[in-house]
Amino acid sequence: MRTAEIERNTKETQIKLSLNLDGEGNGTVDTGIGFFNHMLELLKKHALIDLSVTCHGDLDVDYHHTVEDVGLVFGLALNQALGDRKGITRYGFASIPMDEALCETSIDLGGRPFLVFTSDKKHLMVRDFEVKLLEEFFRAVSVEGRLNIHAREIYGDEAHHVCEGVFKSFARALRQAVSRDPREKGVPSSKGVL
């Protein structure tokens, strides 16, 4: 079973998260931030992972700590659930249209954290949620999950659609990258370790 359960408590956030990479898109999400919940619901559905997360954060300060810390915990859980990464596909890519927006994400689960996040909508708001926070989420996932993420908005007018496109393309790329490759008998690296 490629699963993980993580609990992380700080003065800023208290988070419980469970993850099953071989799931069906089930689980409950409650971060206290409606738009962020929506993005995580998209993630679990389109990645076909079971994901449950509850976070009680200092939302009276702002949303930053909650979004970043959930990213850290999701990354930790992803790394734990992947184990030694033997037999995985390793790479994933998806290009997703969302009405007028087109977004794409490429992933490498090769153990090296790096994020490139490109969007003209970074400094816009969706209701009271700054799009820039998605970059903080993916950076945290990259670092603790030990993966390379390149996510970009190719074009789009509506910030909500761009955010959905980015999350859906990340989810689909992750689904592909974590999938088991029946031809891969070891670690998908010439180094022999990831």
C-alpha positions, -999 to +999 in steps of 0.1 A: +000+000+000+014+034-010-001+054+018+009+079+044-006+097+074+010+129+087+002+151+116+020+185+119+014+210+146+029+245+149+018+278+165+005+287+130-012+256+118-025+222+130-027+197+101-038+161+098-034+145+063-038+110+049-029+100+014-034+069-007-017+071-041-037+041-054-071+056-045-102+066-063-104+103-056-121+099-022-116+118+011-126+150+028-109+184+027-113+212+052-086+239+053-109+268+063-103+284+029-131+277+005-112+283-027-082+263-015-106+234-006-119+236-041-084+232-056-075+203-033-108+186-043-098+189-079-063+175-071-077+143-055-103+138-081-081+142-112-050+125-096-072+096-085-057+097-050-075+094-018-068+125+002-082+137+035-069+169+051-080+191+079-061+223+088-068+248+115-046+278+107-042+314+117-066+326+091-070+358+111-034+367+100-038+356+064-040+325+042-002+321+036+007+298+065-023+275+059-016+271+021+021+267+025+019+243+054-007+221+037+018+220+008+046+209+031+025+182+047+012+170+013+048+168+000+059+149+031+030+124+026+038+120-011+074+113-004+065+088+023+039+070+002+063+067-028+089+049-006+120+039-026+101+049-058+108+016-075+086+007-104+071+042-109+067+059-142+086+089-127+076+115-153+042+131-159+028+157-182-006+172-188-020+200-208-055+210-196-080+234-211-105+251-188-128+272-210-107+300-224-076+290-203-049+265-212-024+253-185+002+226-184+023+209-158+054+186-162+066+166-132+097+146-124+097+125-093+135+121-095+142+133-060+154+168-069+131+196-057+126+225-081+096+247-090+090+268-120+055+285-118+045+308-146+013+327-146+002+363-156-025+360-129-001+356-099-011+389-084-048+387-090-074+376-065-101+350-067-125+364-042-102+368-011-076+343-023-044+356-040-033+334-069+003+338-058-004+314-029-007+285-054+030+291-062+038+288-024+018+256-023+036+240-052+070+251-039+063+235-006+051+203-023+083+203-044+106+206-015+091+181+009+079+157-019+113+158-036+100+164-071+105+188-099+074+208-110+070+230-140+035+245-140+024+273-164-005+292-176-002+292-214-031+317-217-063+326-200-085+356-190-103+343-159-081+338-129-104+311-114-101+291-147-063+295-147-061+282-111-083+252-120-063+245-151-030+245-132-044+222-104-060+198-129-028+196-150-007+191-119-032+163-108-031+146-141+007+148-144+010+134-108-014+106-116+009+096-145+042+100-127+032+079-096+016+052-117+033+018-118+053+010-150+050-028-156+082-027-176+102-009-149+118-035-125+138-011-104+143+026-099+138+046-131+172+062-129+206+055-144+220+063-109+201+034-094+185+056-067+160+084-066 
